[in-house]
Amino acid sequence: MAKARIDYRKEPLLGYLSDAAAAQATPGGGSVAAMAGALASTMASMAAGFTAGREKFKDVQPEIEASIARLAEVRERLLDLAHDDMEAYETIMAAYRLPKGTDEEQAARRSAIRQATKASLGAVEQVLGACGEVIRISRRLVEIANPNLVSDVGVSAELALGAARAAWINAEVNLAGYTDEADARAVRSRVEAAVADAERTAGEVRAAVMRKLGG
C-alpha cells in the first residue's frame, strides 16, 4: 500500500512499470488507463511537431500550435490522474477499514465509502474525457498534419481509445459497489455516451488513416 504514496511523475518509467506489474494494489487499472492516455497524446504531439514551422503547412500553423499546446496540457493532466487514481484507491480502502461495531460507526463507514467512491468515479470520468479529447484532436490532425506522420496520428487515436475503454471498465468496477443509485445511473449514462463518442471518432480517424495509407 505504501507504493501509492510514490509520486511516479518524478520517477523513472521503469519504476512505474515494475510496480504496476507487481503483485500489489497500486498502480492499478485506473492509473494505467490514465498513463496509456498520456502516451497516446505523445504521438499526436509528434505528428503536430513535424508539421509546425514548415512552409507547406503555414495555413494551418495556428491550429497546429494550438493542438501542440492543448495536447501538452492534456498529457500533464493524465499524468496527474494516473497518480490521483492510486490515492483514490487508498482512500476507498481506508473507508472500508473503518470500524463498524455500532450503528453510528456503520453509518459513518457507509458515508465514507460512498464519498470515496464518488471521488474515484470523478477521476475516472476525467480520464475518459481527456482520452476523448486526444481522439478528437487526432481526428483533426489526420486531415491537416504532415501526411508522413499519419500512422502516428492513428496510433494516438487507437491507444487513446483503448485507454478510454479501460477507464470505462474501471468506472463499472466502482459503480458495482456504489450505493448512490441516482448518481450511479447518471455516471453510467455519461460514461457510456463518452465511450460511444470516442469509439465513433476513433473509427473516423482509423478510416482516414487507412485511406491515406492506401489500405
Sequence and secondary structure as in RCSB ss.txt:
>XXXX:A:sequence
MAKARIDYRKEPLLGYLSDAAAAQATPGGGSVAAMAGALASTMASMAAGFTAGREKFKDVQPEIEASIARLAEVR
ERLLDLAHDDMEAYETIMAAYRLPKGTDEEQAARRSAIRQATKASLGAVEQVLGACGEVIRISRRLVEIANPNLV
SDVGVSAELALGAARAAWINAEVNLAGYTDEADARAVRSRVEAAVADAERTAGEVRAAVMRKLGG
>XXXX:A:secstr
 GGGGS GGGS HHHHHHHHHSSSSSS HHHHHHHHHHHHHHHHHHHHHTTTT GGGGGGHHHHHHHHHHHHHHH
HHHHHHHHHHHHHHHHHHHHHTS  SSHHHHHHHHHHHHHHHHHHHHHHHHHHHHHHHHHHHHHHHHHHS GGGH
HHHHHHHHHHHHHHHHHHHHHHHHHHT   HHHHHHHHHHHHHHHHHHHHHHHHHHHHHHHHHT 
